[in-house]
Amino acid sequence: MIKRVIFNNWQYKLLALFIGFSLWLVVNLGVRVPVVVEKSIELVNQDENYTYKLERKRVRIKLLVIERLSLNESVEGVRAVVDVKGLGEGEYMLRVHVKSPFKILVYPASVEPEYVKVYVKRKPPQGR
């Protein structure tokens, strides 16, 4: 009898449990507040045969942070990244991507400037 009550329509019961937990989480964590932080730009996927120079070294990032969280700990892992994979010599306008380890808790809303100029030059050959 009890086994039938527990396992009858178990998919719906599991779905209801998930929805209830999600709603509880949203209500308890509270409202997201905007926070502006300034971060240094990191270059990823660099080729060792080239040197890279950024027009700007820092960007301003607007984050939406849940107000009940510790601000310093939640913003610590946010990074501003520019991907330079496969670029040859020249000037490029590349998009700045914001990486957040906890997208649900700390959501990047915007970045300023959205694009940054990157200068790529070939490294001089090394002497023997």
C-alpha positions as CSV (number, residue, x, y, z in Angstrom):
1,M,0.0,0.0,0.0
2,I,2.7,2.5,1.0
3,K,4.9,1.4,-1.8
4,R,2.1,2.1,-4.3
5,V,1.5,5.6,-2.9
6,I,5.2,6.5,-3.1
7,F,6.0,5.0,-6.5
8,N,2.7,5.8,-8.3
9,N,3.4,8.7,-10.7
10,W,6.9,9.2,-9.4
11,Q,7.9,11.3,-12.4
12,Y,5.3,14.0,-11.5
13,K,6.3,13.9,-7.8
14,L,10.0,14.4,-8.7
15,L,9.1,17.3,-11.1
16,A,7.0,18.9,-8.3
17,L,9.9,18.6,-5.9
18,F,12.3,20.2,-8.3
19,I,9.9,23.1,-9.1
20,G,9.2,23.6,-5.4
21,F,12.9,23.7,-4.5
22,S,13.6,26.1,-7.4
23,L,10.9,28.4,-6.2
24,W,12.1,28.3,-2.6
25,L,15.7,29.0,-3.8
26,V,14.6,32.1,-5.8
27,V,12.5,33.5,-2.9
28,N,15.2,32.9,-0.3
29,L,18.1,34.2,-2.2
30,G,16.4,37.6,-2.8
31,V,16.8,40.3,-5.4
32,R,19.8,40.9,-7.7
33,V,21.5,44.2,-7.3
34,P,23.8,45.8,-9.9
35,V,27.5,46.1,-9.0
36,V,30.1,47.6,-11.2
37,V,33.7,46.2,-11.0
38,E,36.8,46.9,-13.0
39,K,38.9,44.0,-14.1
40,S,42.1,43.5,-16.2
41,I,41.7,41.9,-19.6
42,E,43.2,38.4,-20.0
43,L,44.3,37.1,-23.4
44,V,43.6,33.5,-24.1
45,N,44.9,31.1,-26.8
46,Q,48.0,33.1,-27.5
47,D,50.4,31.9,-30.1
48,E,54.0,31.9,-28.9
49,N,55.3,33.3,-32.3
50,Y,53.4,36.6,-31.8
51,T,53.3,39.4,-29.3
52,Y,50.0,41.0,-28.3
53,K,49.3,44.5,-27.2
54,L,45.9,45.8,-26.0
55,E,44.7,49.3,-26.5
56,R,43.0,49.2,-23.1
57,K,44.1,47.0,-20.2
58,R,41.0,47.2,-18.0
59,V,37.3,47.1,-18.6
60,R,34.2,48.0,-16.5
61,I,31.8,45.1,-15.9
62,K,28.3,45.5,-14.6
63,L,27.2,42.4,-12.7
64,L,23.9,41.4,-11.2
65,V,24.7,39.9,-7.8
66,I,22.3,38.3,-5.4
67,E,22.2,40.7,-2.4
68,R,22.5,38.1,0.3
69,L,25.9,36.9,-0.9
70,S,29.2,38.2,0.2
71,L,30.2,40.7,-2.5
72,N,34.0,40.1,-2.4
73,E,33.8,36.3,-2.6
74,S,31.2,36.3,-5.4
75,V,33.0,38.9,-7.6
76,E,36.4,37.4,-7.1
77,G,36.1,34.7,-9.9
78,V,34.8,37.0,-12.6
79,R,37.2,37.5,-15.5
80,A,37.3,39.6,-18.7
81,V,38.7,37.5,-21.6
82,V,39.7,38.2,-25.2
83,D,40.3,35.2,-27.4
84,V,43.2,35.7,-29.9
85,K,43.2,32.2,-31.4
86,G,44.3,32.1,-35.0
87,L,45.1,35.8,-35.5
88,G,47.9,36.8,-37.8
89,E,49.9,40.1,-37.8
90,G,47.8,43.3,-37.8
91,E,45.1,45.2,-35.8
92,Y,41.9,43.6,-34.7
93,M,38.7,44.8,-32.9
94,L,37.8,41.8,-30.7
95,R,34.9,41.3,-28.3
96,V,35.5,41.1,-24.6
97,H,33.8,38.1,-23.0
98,V,33.0,38.0,-19.3
99,K,33.5,34.6,-17.6
100,S,31.8,34.0,-14.3
101,P,32.2,30.7,-12.4
102,F,28.7,31.0,-10.8
103,K,26.4,32.4,-13.5
104,I,23.3,31.8,-11.5
105,L,24.6,33.8,-8.5
106,V,26.7,36.4,-10.3
107,Y,25.3,37.3,-13.8
108,P,27.4,39.6,-16.1
109,A,24.9,42.1,-17.5
110,S,27.3,44.3,-19.6
111,V,30.9,45.2,-20.2
112,E,32.3,48.5,-21.2
113,P,34.0,48.7,-23.7
114,E,32.4,45.8,-25.4
115,Y,35.2,45.6,-28.0
116,V,38.9,46.3,-27.6
117,K,41.6,46.9,-30.2
118,V,44.4,44.3,-30.2
119,Y,47.7,44.8,-32.0
120,V,49.5,41.6,-33.1
121,K,53.1,41.5,-34.2
122,R,55.4,38.7,-35.0
123,K,58.2,38.1,-32.5
124,P,61.7,38.6,-33.8
125,P,63.6,35.4,-34.4
126,Q,65.7,34.2,-31.5
127,G,69.5,34.2,-31.9
128,R,71.5,31.0,-31.5
